[in-house]
Amino acid sequence: MITKVVSVARWEYLEKVRSKAFLIGLFLTPILMVGLGVVPTLLITQADTRTKVIGVIDPSGAIAAPLADLVQARYRLADGSPNYVIRPLAVGPAADVQSAAAEADRETGAGEIEGYCLLGPVPEADSAVEYRSKSVGDIQLVENLQQAIRIVLSERKGLSMGLDMTVIRALNVKVDMKQVKLSKTGEKEDTGFLQVFFTAYVFLFMLFLLIVTSGQLLVRSILEEKSNRIVEVLVSSCSSTELMAGKVLGLSALGFTQIGFWALIGVIASLSFGIVLVTPGIAALLIVYFVLGYLFYAAVFIGAGSPLTTEQEAQQVTSYLVMILVLPIALAFPAMQNPDATWLRVLTFIPFLTPTMMALRIPIQMPSLWEILGTILLMVVSIFFAMVVAGRIFRIAILSTGKSPKLAEIFRWAKEG
Amino acid sequence: MLKVTGLRKEFAAVVAVDGVSFEAGNEEVFGLIGPNGAGKTTTIRMILNILVPDGGTVTYDGKGFSDEVRNHIGYLPEERGLYRKSKLLDTIVYFAGLRGMKRAAAKAETLRWLGRFSLEAYRDRKVEELSKGNQQKVQFICAIIHDPSIVVLDEPFSGLDPVNQIVFKDIFHELRAGGKTVIFSTHQMDQAEKLSDTLCLINRGRVVLGGTVRDVKRRYGTNSLHVEFSGDGAFMSALPGVRRALLYANAAELELETGANIQTMIGAMNGKIDITKFELVEPSLQSIFIQTVGDSNAAAPPVEAA
């Protein structure tokens, strides 16, 4: 009994682990994840390494010079050289703003300057300042520039009101807002909004790809066995229970290979580049949900896939399951804004959504203990029932060829066994 | 030894197998013959426990089906049952393992059989890269590698060239000499006649003829005329005293009515065709088959079997 199960498992594992689809998923996913998640986070939070030249068009002629001095003094790169250099482009009341802006556009396009500031003619007014550049995503630069302009303007205003320069300086306090996420236990974690968002995204996507890759491999192999009559050889060699147990086991080994490989990449990334997406505790909890979700969906794919007879039907069924799996991705934003929402909790207790919802929620805000224990229990029970039902369908379905059975017929198999 | 008693299977409203009984002994090559859709494959699937019969029993060396029995049966399905993308050696070792063989033994046996079929060079090739005939050889190895006592082969000769048919035939005889039961199905009567010791003719799900090949042929008596000739032999079917004629390009098998006058026949043939051989023989299985099946089919419309 056991040796045949192991035989099937070994075969399923080795044949699939060598398949192109699996290898692509295995290697491509981390690359994709790095591309989607880590790189933008790094780019946003990373400090500049070279001096950036910023043009200024100042029709009043009063701002450009003090701004250049202030920026020079205030922002430095790690090696001590100035972070930004202000290049006055058109200064004074006689300046031709139009042609200066056109020239600045060209220079920006050619990469000679990072971008340029377009100031208003009356600096004291609370006028809007425009910053024009090729990329508007450089949050750090915009924030620094904004702060510098504000200081210059407030100094001018202060002087005109007769205040002493030292007083003005004292009023201009530099504030750096650092975001700190608090976990339930009150521990502090140094993570910003974006990082939390990407982390949730990364895990959701990993779980999704994990399930879909092996689910598709499984359905395709069952289809081949059915269309090729291999299944007759199999079923005359071992019982359908042994066959299914072997498939689930082999598939699980496949999943764990994938999870293990990704975890390894995660560990290497955190050790060598200092990229830490989650703490080991959270990672362990996520792996628990990965495993539970994987097993549950293995049963779902067997139950839903074994009655099929054509590749088209398989694609259709897979796409329905994909829709269920990606649903939490659509909920990522609202979930981040309001992680305590009741509807999130309710969705988390639907077995089809539990693993993905948890993969989404855990990096955002650790759910309460009762939710974690409750969903784990729910998943264990669901996996048991899903396996029983899948086994009943599988036993009859693998030998049915020709027309795919009707849904009512499949329900009857599932009920009667 | 395999004993089938009163086997019955219905699909929807169609009775595919209707009370089939036969016995295939040890040291015996048993031919299960019949036209397409007669119920051969359905019978075989019930023997292998792939389908559960609606009635009747199958015993293997006197015992009912069990997990133990699985390891002593070998099976070659009608349509090819191999993983297309998998390597030869891996595939055979896997199937052997499923029949309870240890991996090391399975590998050694696989290499031996691949050698016997001159397929060693392909051991690490994918199944789909092989010709149909070679795939059939691989399938055959999968059926016999674990030294089963009962070997069931569904249409083993399809896609096989004459040279390899002889290789298969030799192995049939080796298996028989080793005390095994070899059961094969075919709709090609000449193969059944050449290969089997015992046969069972199924038509429309029922056994219409059975016994050793010798018995069956003797039962039909020496009332056939085998003629080899050159020329147009079409007229022969209309000759007086000929009940039925099987006409080939340069030969004919004429089933005679009792008391037919052979001298008159020779006279009638003279001048029309150039006779090279003229012999009074037992009927061929082909002739018996057409006679038996043709008679029973005339009574009812054909039945589709699954």
Interface residues (C-beta under 8 A of the other chain):
Chain A: M1 T3 K4 S7 V8 W11 L14 E15 S19 E224 N228 R229 I230 V231 E232 V233 L234 V235 S236 S237 C238 S239 L399
Chain B: R45 L48 N49 I50 L51 D67 R70 I73 Y75 P77 E78 E79 R80 G81 L82 Y83 R84 K85 S86 D90 Y94 F95 G97 L98 R99 G100 C142
